[in-house]
Amino acid sequence: MYGKEVEETVRTLLTGGFVYSRGGFVLADIAVKKGQVEAVGEHILPRPGDRMLNCSHCFLVPGFVDAHVHLREPGFVYKETIETGTMAAARGGYTTVCAMPNLSPAPDTLKNLKVELNAIRKSAKIETLPYGCITMEQRGRGQLADYPALAPYVCAFSDDGKGVQDGELMELAMMAVRRTGKLIAAHCEDESLLRGGYIHAGPYARAHGHAGICSESETAQAERDLRLAAKTGCPYHVCHVSAKETVQAIRMAKRAGVDVTCETAPHYLLLTDMDLKEDGRFKMNPPIREAADRDALIEGILDGTIDMIATDHAPHTWEEKSKGLEGSAMGVSGLECAFRVLYGRLVRGQKILTLEKLVELMSLNPRKRFSVPGGIAPGQRADITVIDPNRRGVIDPGRFYSMGTATPFDGWETTGDVAMTMAGGKVVYQ
């Protein structure tokens, strides 16, 4: 069920669940009124007129935040809309998403950004924070976007989908963005090193005659940007880290005091290039890499080098994703299966992560880095995700709210799912 509205004057009691608090879980009730958490405690007494939601045997956590989604509107509504994308996000337990700027018009001026902001106000089912472009028309080169005009309305600046190819231009961008108080979130890709590749340059590509993308194309530009971030003092975030060398570069930069955070995505943590099939649902940028890269990403999560998990939700039409590994568009849909596959495999299955750690990666850390309010404490905006740890299911893209149905997790059996999502005190998925 989607979009169940709650009268602001009605108090809602979420009862009997295990509530995330100070790094652990405690048995408690939560009272929500007027969009905020009113109280958290044992056995909160109901009042006449309260709406009661039984959360027994469930975990209640601060709503997930996805720092990296592509909602496609304005400009590409045949792939996804703000309405369908945010519905998908709510179904996945997200209460805030940060929307990338590869749009038409691209949000490089306030005039262009207002087109997106108007669409968000009209259609978004959860909080949707736009990115502003780093460069005009999000070209990764040329002229810088209008940062001072955009800054009050955006979560950060990115040219995701394009790496900024000119180091001098990136340095100018970092100096200018620092003055706005925002951060740069970079798609790291040196185009001179791509050489026509479209999947990882590893064993699968060699065995099946595919053109490969080397890890250096990601790492070289990340290393350049880390040096520039150290020089300029600009807060810097590395998008969709996939390569072991990039993890090490970020680790060393953090030790040196650089203001840097980074994300990876579920497919890089759960798959390797030897899991690929001749199917467009396995094609994304950066590509799924080797077992050593996956292991380095997991190590980076465990030692704090990697701060968060984002989906890089990038929906396309069936036609665009039906042309195999070589011909299909880059990008997969991830909002509705991210928690399910991560919890089922890394928490319940392999026991690599605890649920508490997964909450840090999917909620607390992105909230902190991207200045997103909300949490489970009195006075906080009531962004709450309710998790049923024992619900079993199968990833079925045919039942997605998203218009994009291409996912490498199609058919995976899962244990654990989102039972309810409350955003700003409203039940937006149940």
C-alpha positions, 0 to 999 in steps of 0.5 A: 500500500502506498501513500497513506496520509495521516492527519497532522492533528492525530497522534500516531503510536508505533508500539512494541518494536525494537527502536534504534537508539545510541548505536543499539536497539531497545524495546520501546514505543514511539509517539509521533505528532505534527510530523515530529517524534513526540516521545520515545519510551517503554509503554507510552500510554495511548490517548483517545483518538491515537492511531495505533501501529503494531510494530512487534518483532520489527526494528525501527530505524531512522529513515534511509537516505540515498545520496545518489539517485537518478529520477530522470525528471525533467527531461527523461520521464519515459525512463522514470518520474519524480513520482515513480522514483520516490514511490520506489524509494519509499518502498525501499525504506528511504525517506530522503533521496538526493537527485543527480543533475543529468536532466534536461534542462540541467540544473546549472542555473537557478532558472533551470533548477526551478524546473526541477524544484517545481516538479519535486514540489508537485510530485515527490512522495518523500524529501527529494534534494537536488544536486546542482551541476559542477559545469554548465550543461553537466558536460564535465568541461567548459564553464562552471555552473552558477554556484552562488545562485544554486547553493541555497537550494541544492544538497551538493554539486556534481556532474555525475555521469561525467568526470571533470576532465580538466584538473585546473577546472576542478580546482577552480570548482572546489575553491568556488564551492567551498565558499558556498558551504556545500560539497562536491560529489564527484563521478571519477572517470578519466575518459582518456583511459576508457578505450571503448570499454563497457564492462570491467577489464577483468577475467570475464571480459577477456574470456568473452571478448568484451572491451574492458574499463580499467580500474585506473580510469576511476582511481587516477581521477580520484587521486587527482581530486583528493590532492585538490581537496587537500589543497583547497579545503573543499569538502569532497565526496567520491561517488560509487567507488568500485576499485580497490585502488580507489579505496586505498587512495581514500583511506590514505587521504582520510589519514592525512586529514582530507575532508573526504567521504565516499559511497559504494553501491550494493552491486559492488559489494555483492557481485564480481565480474564472474557473476556477469551474464550477457544481459544489460541488467549487469551493465552500469558505470563504473562496472562490477569488478573482481573479487579482490575489489569486492573484498577491498570494498567490504574491508573499507566499510568495516574500517570506516574508509567507506562511509555510506551505501548508495544505490546509484538508482539509474532507471532506463526503458526495457528497450535501452537495457535489452541489448546485452552487455555491449549495446545496453545503456549504463545503469540499473534500478536499486531503490526497491532491493538495496536493503533487502539484498544487503540485509539478507546477504551481508547481515543475515547470511554471511554475518559480515555486517550487523544491522546497526552498521547497516543503519549507519551506512544507509541512514546516519552517515549520509544524514550527517554528510548531506545535512539531512535532519530527522531521526528517532528522538523527541523533537526530530522530524519523524523519518522512520523505517520499520524493518521486518527481519523475518519477511521472506521474498523474491526480488521481482522487478515486475512488481517495482514501483520504479519504471526501471526494471533492470537489476542484477538482483532479479530473482534473488531470494531475500530474508528481511524487508521494509514493512513501513516507511514514515516520512515527516510523520506520514506513512508513505509505504506500508 
